[in-house]
Amino acid sequence: MTEDSPLAPGQQTPVPPRSLLARPAVTGLIGFVAGAVLVGVPWLVLSLLDGPSGGPLTAPADLGGLSRAQDAVAKLDKAKGQALIDRIGKSDRETAARVSAAYGGAGAVVQQYQDDQLLRSVQLLAVRAPSPGLVAPYQDAAALGLAAPSTELVRFGDVQCLVHHDPVRAGSTPDPDQTSVQTCQRTGPGLTVTLRSLSSEGNRDPREMAGILEEAWTILSR
């Protein structure tokens, strides 16, 4: 049949097959891959992960010269301290579950640490997600006649810490022995690590606390 030949009755004009590249499913996939190339391969890998967790987190056995609270209690008297050991473990697990839920199911871990005499205590919280920075509430220390606000935000590199000061008159220097670190935090695109003080004993130097947090960050970033 020539180009000008009439069609037989009931015969339809043949439709040429669509190119593979013109099909919606294929063009969508090409656009997806092209976007990954533009923003980088890590974006493509992360987008294919199952869920937001990015994998589990495991707290180190020791941190900043402190032991896991359960181990510190066991060293003193495991038999008498078993109830406390169980209570600490349950508290850490339950808190970790709440942290994970607050971040949409991201992987999280919580672990308490103590010294050998159970005097110094901190709590590590880590989650595979970014977080807002810490905030110190505003206080007009000058108007109140204070040398420093009761809560101060200090920074050491990528670490932020909230430091509590006992009231000191303006013109005086805050006494380091009357200062305590409340919380330190470092956050990034896929990880937030927080260190909370559970006692004032040993947790007065924000620079030292920031160093312990950096140690935890390095371990958990591996």
MIVO-18750 format. One line per 3 residues: number of its first residue (from 0); their letters; for each residue x, y, z of N, C-alpha, C, CB. Coordinates in nm, 3 decimals, decimal comma, m for minus. Each point is the difference from the previous one (the first is absolute). Glycine has a CB too. Layout:
N
NUM> A> X/Y/Z/X/Y/Z/X/Y/Z/X/Y/Z  ...
//
This chain:
222
0> MTE> 0,086/m0,118/0,000/m0,086/0,118/0,000/0,089/0,123/0,000/m0,186/m0,122/0,122  0,160/0,216/m0,211/0,080/0,122/m0,008/m0,048/0,099/0,104/0,041/m0,037/m0,246  0,035/0,150/0,256/m0,035/0,100/0,100/m0,138/0,056/m0,023/0,240/0,056/0,023
3> DSP> m0,284/m0,049/m0,156/m0,131/0,058/m0,032/m0,109/m0,105/m0,015/0,119/0,186/m0,113  m0,086/m0,312/0,140/m0,100/m0,106/m0,018/m0,106/0,011/0,106/0,172/m0,151/m0,102  m0,300/0,133/0,062/m0,107/0,006/0,101/0,006/m0,120/0,091/m0,145/0,128/m0,159
6> LAP> 0,096/m0,113/0,281/m0,003/m0,112/0,095/m0,119/m0,088/m0,029/0,114/0,140/0,176  m0,096/m0,265/m0,150/m0,111/m0,094/m0,015/m0,105/0,033/0,105/0,152/m0,181/m0,092  m0,279/0,147/0,065/m0,106/0,029/0,097/0,033/m0,059/0,136/m0,167/0,003/m0,187
9> GQQ> 0,148/0,079/0,298/0,023/m0,047/0,137/0,145/0,002/0,042/m0,196/m0,141/m0,027  0,286/0,174/m0,070/0,143/m0,001/0,032/0,039/0,136/0,054/0,047/m0,173/m0,178  0,031/0,176/0,292/0,041/0,124/0,061/0,144/0,033/m0,037/m0,158/m0,040/0,188
12> TPV> 0,185/0,168/m0,180/0,137/0,042/m0,030/0,095/m0,060/0,103/m0,083/0,214/m0,105  0,186/m0,285/0,063/0,093/m0,061/0,097/0,073/0,107/0,080/0,030/m0,198/m0,152  m0,016/0,176/0,286/0,070/0,093/0,089/0,141/m0,052/0,021/m0,215/0,069/0,115
15> PPR> 0,316/0,011/m0,149/0,137/m0,047/0,018/0,029/m0,023/0,148/0,072/0,123/m0,207  0,006/m0,225/0,241/0,031/m0,028/0,141/0,074/0,115/0,063/0,010/m0,244/m0,051  m0,043/0,275/0,178/0,065/0,110/0,070/0,141/m0,040/0,039/m0,222/0,081/0,086
18> SLL> 0,310/0,015/m0,095/0,137/m0,026/0,041/0,005/m0,033/0,147/0,085/0,154/m0,178  0,007/m0,243/0,216/0,013/m0,039/0,140/0,026/0,122/0,088/0,087/m0,224/m0,072  m0,009/0,319/0,019/0,035/0,118/0,078/m0,116/0,095/0,018/0,230/m0,023/m0,082
21> ARP> m0,337/0,005/0,000/m0,115/0,090/0,008/m0,105/m0,050/0,097/0,044/0,069/m0,233  m0,028/m0,190/0,288/m0,100/m0,056/0,089/0,010/0,066/0,137/0,006/m0,219/m0,125  m0,122/0,254/0,187/0,001/0,075/0,127/0,082/m0,067/0,109/m0,222/0,085/m0,061
24> AVT> 0,209/m0,217/0,078/0,072/m0,068/0,107/0,150/0,013/m0,018/m0,189/m0,159/0,024  0,234/0,149/m0,151/0,143/0,007/m0,027/0,050/0,142/0,018/m0,018/m0,192/m0,159  m0,058/0,290/0,108/0,045/0,138/0,014/0,003/0,042/0,146/m0,093/0,052/m0,227
27> GLI> m0,002/m0,106/0,306/0,001/0,032/0,143/0,123/m0,055/0,067/m0,248/0,000/0,000  0,286/m0,122/m0,034/0,120/m0,060/0,059/0,124/0,076/m0,041/m0,112/m0,222/m0,001  0,116/0,266/m0,127/0,116/0,076/m0,047/0,011/0,130/0,078/m0,022/m0,102/m0,230
30> GFV> m0,092/0,168/0,254/0,003/0,124/0,076/0,047/m0,023/0,142/m0,184/0,087/m0,141  0,141/m0,199/0,200/0,041/m0,034/0,137/0,151/m0,019/0,008/m0,224/m0,108/0,040  0,279/0,031/m0,133/0,143/m0,027/m0,001/0,078/0,127/m0,031/m0,043/m0,236/m0,070
33> AGA> m0,009/0,317/m0,024/0,069/0,125/m0,033/0,006/0,092/0,120/m0,076/m0,022/m0,237  m0,034/0,025/0,314/0,001/0,083/0,121/0,103/m0,049/0,099/m0,241/0,050/m0,034  0,254/m0,182/0,045/0,099/m0,055/0,092/0,140/0,037/m0,043/m0,154/m0,188/0,051
36> VLV> 0,178/0,189/m0,182/0,132/0,036/m0,050/0,030/0,146/0,032/m0,020/m0,171/m0,183  m0,083/0,257/0,170/0,021/0,143/0,023/0,030/0,030/0,146/m0,151/0,049/m0,192  0,081/m0,116/0,283/0,019/0,031/0,141/0,098/m0,093/0,067/m0,229/0,089/0,006
39> GVP> 0,272/m0,192/m0,077/0,100/m0,089/0,056/m0,053/m0,139/0,026/0,107/0,195/0,101  m0,020/m0,292/m0,112/m0,038/m0,140/0,021/m0,053/m0,026/0,140/0,171/m0,064/m0,166  m0,116/0,128/0,274/m0,053/m0,027/0,134/m0,149/0,024/0,011/0,220/0,060/0,090
42> WLV> m0,272/0,042/m0,160/m0,145/0,026/0,005/m0,077/m0,118/m0,053/0,042/0,242/m0,027  0,006/m0,301/m0,084/m0,069/m0,114/m0,058/0,004/m0,119/0,094/0,058/0,082/m0,228  0,056/m0,104/0,291/0,012/m0,113/0,092/m0,092/0,018/0,119/0,237/m0,035/m0,072
45> LSL> m0,236/0,156/0,131/m0,084/0,024/0,117/m0,148/m0,010/m0,033/0,177/0,147/0,091  m0,215/m0,107/m0,213/m0,141/m0,003/m0,037/m0,051/m0,142/m0,016/0,028/0,220/m0,112  0,061/m0,315/0,094/m0,040/m0,138/m0,019/0,004/m0,080/0,129/0,083/0,014/m0,231
48> LDG> m0,037/0,049/0,342/0,004/m0,070/0,127/m0,142/m0,028/0,049/0,220/0,109/0,056  m0,234/m0,218/0,016/m0,131/m0,036/0,052/m0,024/0,074/0,130/0,012/m0,227/m0,109  m0,083/0,338/0,106/m0,030/0,076/0,120/0,105/0,105/0,028/m0,117/m0,197/0,090
51> PSG> 0,091/0,281/0,013/0,088/0,113/0,028/0,118/m0,032/0,090/m0,195/0,141/m0,029  0,204/m0,265/0,081/0,098/m0,026/0,105/0,143/0,003/m0,051/m0,171/m0,135/0,114  0,197/0,082/m0,234/0,136/m0,006/m0,050/0,083/m0,103/0,073/m0,018/0,237/m0,061
54> GPL> m0,042/m0,325/0,137/0,074/m0,103/0,071/m0,002/0,024/0,150/0,145/m0,030/m0,199  m0,119/m0,076/0,278/m0,005/0,013/0,146/0,120/0,077/0,054/m0,126/m0,215/0,011  0,113/0,263/0,111/0,108/0,067/0,071/0,034/m0,081/0,125/m0,073/0,228/m0,087
57> TAP> 0,202/m0,239/0,117/0,045/m0,073/0,117/0,085/0,092/0,086/m0,006/m0,219/m0,125  m0,031/0,235/0,250/0,075/0,087/0,091/0,131/m0,067/0,040/m0,215/0,100/0,085  0,321/m0,022/m0,069/0,128/m0,058/0,043/m0,007/m0,052/0,142/0,119/0,155/m0,154
60> ADL> m0,032/m0,251/0,187/0,003/m0,057/0,134/0,053/0,100/0,102/0,032/m0,227/m0,099  0,060/0,311/0,056/0,058/0,103/0,088/m0,003/0,133/m0,074/0,149/m0,171/0,117  m0,161/0,278/m0,040/m0,006/0,133/m0,062/0,057/0,103/0,097/m0,203/m0,067/m0,137
63> GGL> 0,307/0,138/0,093/0,057/0,106/0,082/0,050/m0,048/0,135/m0,149/0,155/m0,114  0,200/m0,279/0,119/0,047/m0,054/0,127/m0,110/m0,055/0,088/0,184/0,159/m0,014  m0,307/m0,158/m0,034/m0,114/m0,053/0,075/m0,042/m0,134/m0,060/m0,076/0,233/0,059
66> SRA> 0,016/m0,319/0,025/m0,047/m0,130/m0,045/m0,151/0,003/m0,019/0,191/m0,114/0,119  m0,241/0,017/m0,196/m0,145/m0,017/m0,006/m0,051/m0,010/0,143/0,011/m0,117/m0,226  m0,122/0,185/0,255/m0,049/0,003/0,137/m0,023/m0,140/0,055/m0,106/0,220/m0,048
69> QDA> 0,056/m0,311/m0,037/m0,024/m0,137/0,046/0,130/m0,067/0,044/m0,197/m0,015/m0,154  0,305/0,040/0,077/0,129/m0,061/0,034/0,057/0,062/0,127/0,042/m0,045/m0,242  m0,058/0,177/0,258/0,051/0,067/0,119/m0,069/m0,053/0,126/0,051/0,205/m0,137
72> VAK> m0,182/m0,227/0,130/m0,074/m0,054/0,114/0,044/m0,143/0,028/m0,196/0,148/m0,055  0,213/m0,228/m0,050/0,038/m0,140/0,016/0,138/m0,012/0,065/m0,138/m0,058/m0,201  0,227/0,151/0,174/0,134/m0,005/0,059/m0,006/0,016/0,151/0,097/0,092/m0,211
75> LDK> m0,191/m0,012/0,260/m0,012/0,021/0,144/m0,063/m0,120/0,069/m0,018/0,246/m0,040  m0,094/m0,289/m0,010/m0,068/m0,117/0,057/m0,112/m0,040/m0,094/0,057/0,069/0,238  m0,028/m0,165/m0,326/m0,098/m0,037/m0,102/m0,126/m0,059/0,061/0,186/m0,039/m0,158
78> AKG> m0,171/m0,045/0,261/m0,116/m0,067/0,059/m0,096/0,102/0,061/0,140/m0,203/0,046  m0,086/0,294/0,035/m0,085/0,100/0,065/m0,048/0,106/m0,098/0,123/m0,040/0,214  m0,045/0,061/m0,320/m0,034/0,106/m0,094/m0,079/m0,046/m0,121/0,201/0,112/0,075
81> QAL> m0,242/m0,238/m0,079/m0,068/m0,052/m0,119/m0,129/0,075/m0,030/0,100/m0,222/0,047  m0,175/0,256/0,056/m0,126/0,074/m0,022/0,029/0,136/m0,064/m0,106/m0,118/0,197  0,213/0,184/m0,152/0,038/0,129/m0,057/0,049/m0,018/m0,144/0,059/0,086/0,230
84> IDR> 0,016/m0,191/m0,254/0,049/m0,029/m0,135/m0,117/m0,018/m0,095/0,206/m0,108/0,094  m0,305/0,031/m0,052/m0,118/m0,023/m0,084/m0,076/0,130/m0,025/m0,016/m0,235/0,090  0,008/0,318/0,013/m0,074/0,125/m0,011/0,069/0,095/m0,098/m0,083/m0,029/0,236
87> IGK> 0,215/0,035/m0,228/0,076/0,086/m0,093/m0,019/m0,048/m0,144/0,169/0,050/0,182  m0,157/m0,180/m0,203/m0,016/m0,056/m0,134/m0,137/0,030/m0,059/0,160/m0,179/0,061  m0,263/0,163/0,021/m0,135/0,027/m0,047/m0,018/0,148/m0,031/m0,086/m0,192/0,134
90> SDR> 0,139/0,278/m0,050/m0,011/0,144/m0,023/0,067/0,040/m0,131/m0,004/0,037/0,248  0,122/m0,091/m0,275/0,071/0,032/m0,124/m0,077/m0,049/m0,122/0,217/m0,014/0,124  m0,270/m0,108/m0,117/m0,074/m0,056/m0,114/m0,128/0,080/m0,027/0,093/m0,228/0,052
93> ETA> m0,166/0,260/0,054/m0,125/0,074/m0,017/0,027/0,141/m0,053/m0,102/m0,134/0,187  0,207/0,197/m0,137/0,033/0,134/m0,049/0,043/m0,004/m0,145/0,068/0,067/0,231  0,010/m0,169/m0,268/0,043/m0,014/m0,139/m0,120/m0,018/m0,092/0,216/m0,101/0,077
96> ARV> m0,315/0,024/m0,033/m0,120/m0,020/m0,081/m0,075/0,132/m0,019/m0,018/m0,237/0,085  0,015/0,320/0,017/m0,068/0,129/m0,012/0,077/0,096/m0,089/m0,098/m0,034/0,227  0,230/0,030/m0,218/0,080/0,084/m0,089/m0,022/m0,041/m0,144/0,173/0,032/0,181
99> SAA> m0,171/m0,162/m0,207/m0,023/m0,049/m0,136/m0,137/0,043/m0,051/0,149/m0,196/0,047  m0,251/0,181/0,036/m0,136/0,039/m0,041/m0,008/0,149/m0,029/m0,094/m0,187/0,138  0,163/0,268/m0,060/m0,003/0,145/m0,021/0,065/0,040/m0,132/0,005/0,030/0,247
102> YGG> 0,082/m0,117/m0,299/0,069/0,028/m0,126/m0,051/m0,091/m0,114/0,202/0,074/0,131  m0,327/m0,112/m0,122/m0,062/m0,074/m0,109/0,052/m0,141/m0,020/m0,034/0,215/m0,105  0,084/m0,278/0,211/0,048/m0,137/m0,010/0,147/m0,012/m0,029/m0,223/m0,059/m0,075
105> AGA> 0,299/0,168/0,080/0,144/m0,006/m0,025/0,070/m0,083/0,107/m0,010/0,225/m0,113  0,120/m0,290/0,075/0,077/m0,079/0,095/0,050/0,086/0,115/0,067/m0,155/m0,185  m0,080/0,105/0,307/0,040/0,078/0,118/0,057/m0,094/0,106/m0,176/0,174/m0,050
108> VVQ> 0,260/m0,118/0,137/0,054/m0,074/0,112/0,017/0,096/0,117/0,119/m0,164/m0,153  m0,142/0,112/0,274/0,017/0,078/0,122/0,078/m0,087/0,098/m0,217/0,132/m0,037  0,316/m0,070/0,104/0,081/m0,075/0,096/0,048/0,093/0,110/0,073/m0,159/m0,180
111> QYQ> m0,091/0,113/0,305/0,052/0,075/0,115/0,141/m0,047/0,031/m0,234/0,030/0,092  0,317/0,064/m0,045/0,138/m0,030/0,039/0,025/0,056/0,140/0,076/0,003/m0,242  0,008/m0,075/0,319/0,032/0,045/0,135/0,146/m0,031/0,032/m0,239/m0,035/0,072
114> DDQ> 0,291/0,106/0,029/0,135/m0,033/0,045/m0,007/m0,118/0,097/0,074/0,242/m0,028  0,042/m0,286/0,076/0,005/m0,120/0,083/m0,068/0,018/0,135/0,212/m0,059/m0,114  m0,226/0,184/0,160/m0,064/0,025/0,129/m0,147/0,040/m0,014/0,222/0,069/0,088
117> LLR> m0,271/m0,070/m0,211/m0,140/0,035/m0,030/m0,033/0,144/0,042/m0,062/m0,241/0,029  0,163/0,329/m0,036/m0,022/0,140/0,035/m0,025/0,085/m0,124/0,145/m0,031/0,202  m0,069/0,006/m0,305/m0,016/0,075/m0,125/m0,085/m0,081/m0,097/0,223/0,114/0,033
120> SVQ> m0,321/m0,050/m0,093/m0,091/m0,073/m0,089/m0,040/0,088/m0,118/m0,085/m0,135/0,195  0,092/0,077/m0,315/m0,045/0,069/m0,121/m0,085/m0,097/m0,081/0,206/0,150/m0,003  m0,284/m0,096/m0,088/m0,083/m0,083/m0,088/0,026/0,039/m0,145/m0,177/m0,023/0,179
123> LLA> 0,211/m0,076/m0,258/0,023/0,020/m0,143/m0,127/m0,032/m0,077/0,245/m0,057/0,027  m0,285/0,148/m0,116/m0,112/m0,024/m0,090/0,048/0,026/m0,142/m0,171/0,065/0,177  0,146/m0,159/m0,267/0,042/0,017/m0,139/m0,112/m0,048/m0,091/0,243/m0,030/0,062
126> VRA> m0,262/0,102/m0,173/m0,104/m0,035/m0,095/0,049/0,032/m0,140/m0,183/0,043/0,171  0,148/m0,127/m0,268/0,043/0,022/m0,138/m0,093/0,098/m0,070/0,096/m0,232/m0,007  m0,086/0,357/0,048/m0,082/0,107/m0,057/0,058/0,134/0,045/m0,208/m0,147/m0,002
129> PSP> 0,184/0,252/m0,076/0,044/0,134/0,042/m0,095/0,057/0,105/0,104/0,038/m0,225  m0,056/0,061/0,300/m0,082/0,064/0,103/0,022/0,151/m0,003/0,012/m0,207/0,143  m0,108/0,282/m0,091/0,024/0,145/0,017/0,110/0,022/0,103/m0,241/0,051/m0,060
132> GLV> 0,300/0,066/0,059/0,101/0,032/0,100/m0,062/0,021/0,137/0,140/0,103/m0,179  m0,055/m0,102/0,281/m0,046/0,025/0,136/m0,037/0,148/0,016/0,146/m0,190/0,087  m0,233/0,217/0,007/m0,046/0,138/0,024/0,008/0,030/0,149/m0,154/m0,009/m0,202
135> APY> 0,216/0,121/0,236/0,001/0,048/0,138/m0,105/0,109/0,012/0,247/m0,057/0,029  m0,339/0,049/0,065/m0,102/0,103/0,015/0,064/0,135/0,032/m0,164/m0,173/0,077  0,107/0,279/m0,131/0,055/0,133/0,023/m0,022/0,043/0,145/m0,042/0,059/m0,240
138> QDA> 0,146/0,001/0,295/m0,010/0,058/0,134/0,084/0,127/0,002/m0,038/m0,228/0,109  m0,019/0,338/m0,069/0,072/0,128/0,006/0,081/0,003/0,128/m0,180/0,118/m0,135  0,302/m0,174/0,128/0,084/m0,011/0,119/0,035/0,136/0,057/0,092/m0,213/m0,090
141> AAL> m0,063/0,311/0,003/0,038/0,133/0,047/m0,114/0,064/0,080/0,153/0,026/m0,198  m0,276/m0,038/0,146/m0,114/0,059/0,070/m0,024/m0,066/0,135/m0,102/0,056/m0,221  0,139/m0,182/0,231/m0,018/m0,075/0,125/0,120/0,012/0,093/m0,146/m0,158/m0,124
144> GLA> 0,250/0,227/0,075/0,119/0,018/0,084/0,084/m0,126/0,012/m0,124/0,171/0,124  0,121/m0,254/m0,229/0,074/m0,126/0,002/0,122/0,008/m0,092/m0,213/m0,124/0,049  0,315/0,047/m0,014/0,121/m0,004/m0,083/m0,023/m0,078/m0,127/0,138/0,018/0,205
147> APS> m0,229/m0,114/m0,203/m0,028/m0,084/m0,117/m0,142/m0,051/0,010/0,242/m0,067/m0,021  m0,306/0,038/m0,092/m0,135/m0,059/0,006/0,005/m0,137/0,065/m0,065/0,127/m0,207  m0,047/m0,170/0,258/m0,001/m0,130/0,070/0,029/m0,115/m0,094/m0,163/0,093/0,162
150> TEL> 0,124/m0,080/m0,289/0,031/m0,103/m0,100/0,068/0,067/m0,118/m0,196/m0,144/0,072  0,312/0,092/m0,108/0,081/0,060/m0,106/0,031/m0,105/m0,107/0,101/0,164/0,164  m0,106/m0,123/m0,290/0,036/m0,088/m0,111/0,144/0,028/m0,039/m0,240/m0,008/m0,084
153> VRF> 0,324/m0,095/0,089/0,141/0,014/m0,039/0,029/m0,100/m0,111/0,067/0,078/0,233  0,032/m0,045/m0,316/0,035/m0,084/m0,115/0,147/m0,036/0,003/m0,182/0,107/m0,135  0,210/m0,231/0,098/0,135/m0,048/m0,017/0,006/m0,072/m0,135/0,038/m0,023/0,253
156> GDV> 0,002/0,093/m0,357/m0,003/m0,058/m0,133/m0,143/m0,031/m0,042/0,227/m0,096/0,037  m0,256/m0,030/m0,067/m0,134/m0,041/m0,043/m0,090/m0,039/0,116/0,100/m0,077/m0,211  m0,049/0,088/0,333/m0,077/m0,041/0,118/m0,059/0,122/0,069/0,149/m0,201/0,030
159> QCL> m0,277/0,191/0,006/m0,068/0,102/0,079/m0,026/m0,057/0,139/m0,108/0,102/m0,207  0,120/m0,017/0,309/m0,029/m0,043/0,136/m0,084/0,105/0,071/0,215/m0,131/0,007  m0,309/0,086/0,072/m0,077/0,087/0,089/0,060/m0,011/0,139/m0,213/m0,027/m0,139
162> VHH> 0,256/0,141/0,194/0,068/0,004/0,129/m0,084/0,079/0,099/0,225/m0,017/m0,113  m0,243/m0,041/0,233/m0,076/0,067/0,105/0,096/0,069/0,096/m0,186/m0,170/m0,020  0,155/0,297/0,053/0,078/0,076/0,098/m0,088/0,030/0,122/0,142/0,103/m0,184
165> DPV> m0,087/m0,126/0,303/m0,068/0,048/0,119/0,008/0,152/0,000/0,054/m0,213/0,130  m0,150/0,284/m0,069/m0,001/0,146/m0,004/0,129/0,061/0,058/m0,250/m0,008/0,019  0,310/0,097/m0,096/0,121/0,073/0,042/m0,022/0,147/m0,032/0,151/m0,202/m0,039
168> RAG> m0,119/0,290/0,132/m0,021/0,143/m0,018/0,083/0,053/m0,116/m0,048/0,022/0,243  m0,007/0,077/m0,311/0,071/0,065/m0,110/0,132/0,055/0,049/m0,217/0,058/m0,111  0,320/m0,070/0,028/0,133/0,044/0,037/0,084/m0,111/0,057/m0,092/0,221/0,040
171> STP> 0,029/m0,333/m0,007/0,073/m0,116/0,052/0,018/m0,103/m0,111/m0,092/0,041/0,232  0,180/m0,134/m0,209/0,022/m0,108/m0,097/m0,071/m0,125/0,048/0,223/0,098/m0,067  m0,303/m0,162/m0,020/m0,068/m0,123/0,042/0,099/m0,104/0,051/m0,181/0,047/m0,168
174> DPD> 0,150/m0,109/0,279/0,085/m0,102/0,060/m0,017/m0,132/m0,077/m0,017/0,113/0,228  0,126/m0,168/m0,283/m0,013/m0,128/m0,073/m0,062/m0,111/0,082/0,198/0,067/m0,131  m0,181/m0,060/0,263/m0,057/m0,103/0,087/m0,151/0,019/0,018/0,220/m0,018/0,117
177> QTS> m0,271/0,133/m0,160/m0,144/0,025/0,007/m0,062/m0,001/m0,140/0,034/0,134/0,209  0,038/m0,194/m0,302/m0,046/m0,012/m0,139/m0,015/m0,147/m0,034/0,114/0,217/m0,064  m0,215/m0,250/m0,013/m0,019/m0,140/m0,041/m0,051/m0,005/m0,144/m0,048/m0,068/0,239
180> VQT> 0,091/m0,034/m0,308/m0,042/m0,019/m0,139/m0,131/m0,077/m0,001/0,241/0,002/m0,082  m0,339/0,050/0,012/m0,128/m0,069/m0,009/m0,001/m0,099/m0,116/m0,113/0,200/0,099  0,147/m0,152/m0,219/m0,008/m0,079/m0,122/0,103/0,048/m0,099/m0,245/m0,042/0,037
183> CQR> 0,303/m0,051/m0,111/0,084/0,034/m0,115/m0,053/m0,076/m0,121/0,204/0,042/0,148  m0,191/0,017/m0,266/m0,055/m0,063/m0,121/0,084/0,034/m0,121/m0,229/0,009/0,099  0,241/m0,109/m0,188/0,053/0,024/m0,134/m0,096/m0,067/m0,098/0,244/0,011/0,083
186> TGP> m0,273/0,058/m0,192/m0,094/m0,055/m0,097/0,051/0,021/m0,141/m0,188/0,043/0,157  0,149/m0,133/m0,246/0,035/0,006/m0,141/m0,113/m0,057/m0,082/0,245/m0,018/0,055  m0,226/0,005/m0,189/m0,108/m0,046/m0,088/m0,060/m0,135/0,040/0,110/0,126/m0,180
189> GLT> m0,029/m0,219/0,230/m0,053/m0,133/0,030/0,028/m0,049/0,140/0,026/m0,048/m0,236  0,011/0,138/0,328/0,033/m0,044/0,135/m0,010/0,116/0,098/0,151/m0,178/m0,093  m0,211/0,152/0,208/0,001/0,093/0,112/0,048/m0,075/0,123/m0,188/0,138/m0,100
192> VTL> 0,285/m0,084/0,169/0,051/m0,060/0,123/m0,016/0,102/0,111/0,166/m0,146/m0,126  m0,227/0,103/0,236/m0,026/0,087/0,115/0,056/m0,065/0,125/m0,208/0,092/m0,109  0,265/m0,009/0,195/0,052/m0,047/0,129/m0,067/0,081/0,109/0,223/m0,067/m0,101
195> RSL> m0,297/m0,002/0,188/m0,074/0,065/0,108/0,066/m0,029/0,134/m0,213/m0,017/m0,132  0,217/0,119/0,217/0,050/m0,019/0,136/m0,111/m0,059/0,087/0,162/0,192/m0,027  m0,129/m0,298/0,098/m0,094/m0,057/0,096/0,044/0,029/0,142/m0,057/m0,180/m0,163
198> SSE> 0,169/0,250/0,176/0,051/0,042/0,131/0,086/0,123/m0,021/m0,006/m0,238/0,092  0,020/0,321/0,010/0,091/0,114/m0,011/0,144/m0,043/0,028/m0,186/0,155/0,070  0,202/m0,263/0,003/0,133/m0,051/0,032/0,077/m0,033/m0,127/m0,087/m0,090/0,218
201> GNR> 0,201/0,158/m0,238/0,086/m0,031/m0,114/m0,046/0,059/m0,132/0,057/m0,204/0,118  m0,173/0,268/m0,121/m0,054/0,052/m0,127/m0,008/0,152/0,001/m0,131/m0,212/m0,028  0,239/0,274/0,072/0,001/0,146/0,012/0,076/0,070/m0,111/m0,018/m0,031/0,243
204> DPR> 0,105/m0,040/m0,311/0,084/0,062/m0,103/m0,061/m0,025/m0,138/0,206/m0,029/0,144  m0,263/0,130/m0,209/m0,064/m0,022/m0,130/0,099/m0,043/m0,108/m0,170/0,169/0,064  0,294/m0,123/m0,056/0,099/m0,040/m0,100/0,030/m0,151/0,009/0,101/0,232/0,008
207> EMA> m0,094/m0,282/0,115/0,024/m0,144/0,018/m0,120/m0,080/m0,051/0,147/0,047/0,199  m0,268/0,000/m0,166/m0,121/m0,069/m0,047/m0,007/0,000/m0,151/m0,119/0,065/0,210  0,158/0,046/m0,271/0,001/0,007/m0,146/0,100/m0,101/m0,057/m0,065/0,244/0,009
210> GIL> 0,178/m0,261/0,059/0,099/m0,099/m0,044/m0,054/m0,141/0,007/0,179/0,152/0,075  m0,254/m0,183/0,030/m0,060/m0,134/0,012/m0,102/m0,021/m0,111/0,035/0,003/0,250  m0,112/0,101/m0,279/m0,099/m0,012/m0,108/0,069/m0,023/m0,133/m0,156/0,149/0,127
213> EEA> 0,266/m0,080/m0,153/0,073/m0,019/m0,123/0,052/m0,144/m0,011/0,065/0,244/0,002  m0,024/m0,300/0,110/0,043/m0,141/0,001/m0,115/m0,091/m0,043/0,165/0,050/0,184  m0,283/m0,025/m0,127/m0,118/m0,080/m0,037/m0,035/0,020/m0,147/m0,085/0,019/0,235
216> WTI> 0,094/0,104/m0,283/m0,031/0,030/m0,141/0,091/m0,079/m0,092/m0,076/0,231/0,064  0,205/m0,233/m0,033/0,096/m0,072/m0,084/m0,032/m0,149/m0,005/0,176/0,170/0,057  m0,210/m0,227/0,057/m0,031/m0,144/0,007/m0,127/m0,031/m0,077/0,113/m0,015/0,222
219> LSR> m0,217/0,095/m0,202/m0,130/m0,027/m0,062/m0,005/0,035/m0,147/m0,103/0,039/0,219  0,199/0,039/m0,266/0,005/0,038/m0,142/0,067/m0,105/m0,087/0,006/0,238/0,070  0,053/m0,337/m0,011/0,073/m0,102/m0,077/m0,096/m0,088/m0,078/0,182/0,002/0,170
//
